[in-house]
Amino acid sequence: MDADVSLDTNLARTSRAELHRPLRDAVRWNFRAEFDRLQTSWRHRREPVEVNFRHIVPLGSGVDRATHLFHPYPAKLLLNIPLFFLSSPQVAPKNSRVFDPFCGSGTVLVEALLAGHRAAGADANPLARLIAQAKTCHIPSFKLWQSLQSVLSEFHPGRSSEFSPVVKQEFWFTERVAADLSALLYSIRQNCDGHTLVFMEACFSSCVKRLSVSDPRLSVPVRLKGDALEAHLQSLPDVRTFFEKAVRLNIARLEKLPEQACAASLEFDARHYAGGSEQADLIITSPPYAGAQKYIRSSSLSIGWLGLAPDNQLRTLERQNIGREHFSKLEYGSSSNVQDLGSDFLATIRSENPLRSHIADVYLHEMNAAADAITRRLANSGHLVLVVGDNMICGRPFPTSALLKKIFLRKGLTVILELVDDIRSRGLMTKRNKTAGTIEREHVVVFQKV
Ligand SMILES: C[S@@+](CC[C@H](N)C(=O)[O-])C[C@H]1O[C@@H](n2cnc3c(N)ncnc32)[C@H](O)[C@@H]1O
């Protein structure tokens, strides 16, 4: 997965000329021969083939390709991985129906549209759905420019939108910034609707973290202190100007999507598949880890501004998140195991840390339910590309990739290729000395439903 990129870095990195350079279209990449070579090597040795996706798909890390840098998001997938599979006809014939059940900010969906496929996704985090929608729906630039003009000309401090109290607004924003953000959001909502409103709200959200007093180096908000806070307050940009810059960059990015591009509406939960809805020819996904990422917490400032949490409770959203960490003591006792999956590991850590053991156990249960829905959604002969690393729980390696592979094998899928890639940029994994830890290798398992 790729490190997150803040809007500041993003602005510095992206020159106007670069944004307007024609996109190196995925149609030009055809990895048929490379896919065959890797598969021959895997069949020969029957063990994961070492690869480096940054070499296979020679695009620099954090490249400003189409809409990928529209908005920061924790633990984004390295775009080289979906790009490779979506351009390999063995798993992605023309006009495939591509689905990502844990789509996050939409990396797979964007690449699917660029490669000329159809795209659909699901995510439990409402901010992820907003970002993914904004990144995958083409809107003519002239419409966005007009809306931007209206939003800016009707931006009048004093008119305000309410902040929903999922976190304390006054703790995270200075009075001036809060008043300006509130007036800006009011103007956006007065002047935009439909896809344009989604686009503008996602641009607004992309500015929020930088305009708060939280540490810009961390994905989860942590308030700056002392000299660092003073320096940050001195460098706080003007809200209106900062937003305008973000919109300008994102309009140029959106121009790089194919004109008819629009991902299907996004679903809420990877565990639910209503049998009647469309099946997928290719599913590419990087699922969450047990206790290793705080997707809802890291989105909390935007969730507050945009009012995305039901009942103004982050907990309500967290409860739908696979891999979550919050459980009451009463719940620990109810641990049971998914058909013996990971039982040795869970038994070892249960005595020393029942909460961590429970987190891992619930994770396996919920991933098992998601695997059911994913397998049912996959069309016959369709492929699933699972991108997953191993993480640490209580200082011990938790073999997530092997456990998830086992779960999908039990659902009747067949492995047709296994790759392993070293990853160096893990900027946003939550680092905890004892309980969670970074993941050094990314396993890519390709299954087929036969
Ligand atoms: C590793 S991230 C995916 C990142 C994504 N590939 C990207 O590039 O932005 C895992 C995602 O799973 C989502 N998630 C957690 N529980 C879920 C559930 N029950 N249904 C759908 N998505 C869920 C999280 O909100 C998070 O966005």
The ligand as an ORCA input file, in Angstrom:
! r2SCAN-3c Opt
* xyz 0 1
  C      -6.964     -1.377      3.285
  S      -8.337     -0.290      3.208
  C      -8.675     -0.205      1.493
  C      -7.898      0.907      0.845
  C      -8.225      1.057     -0.623
  N      -7.771     -0.071     -1.397
  C      -7.608      2.342     -1.172
  O      -6.726      2.282     -2.013
  O      -7.987      3.424     -0.697
  C      -9.632     -1.292      3.849
  C     -11.006     -0.633      3.800
  O     -11.955     -1.568      4.300
  C     -13.017     -0.809      4.824
  N     -13.912     -1.673      5.613
  C     -13.809     -2.105      6.894
  N     -14.870     -2.866      7.213
  C     -15.656     -2.939      6.114
  C     -16.893     -3.599      5.825
  N     -17.554     -4.301      6.743
  N     -17.405     -3.478      4.576
  C     -16.759     -2.717      3.626
  N     -15.620     -2.062      3.880
  C     -15.068     -2.170      5.088
  C     -12.324      0.304      5.588
  O     -13.211      1.393      5.806
  C     -11.179      0.622      4.635
  O     -11.526      1.700      3.805
*
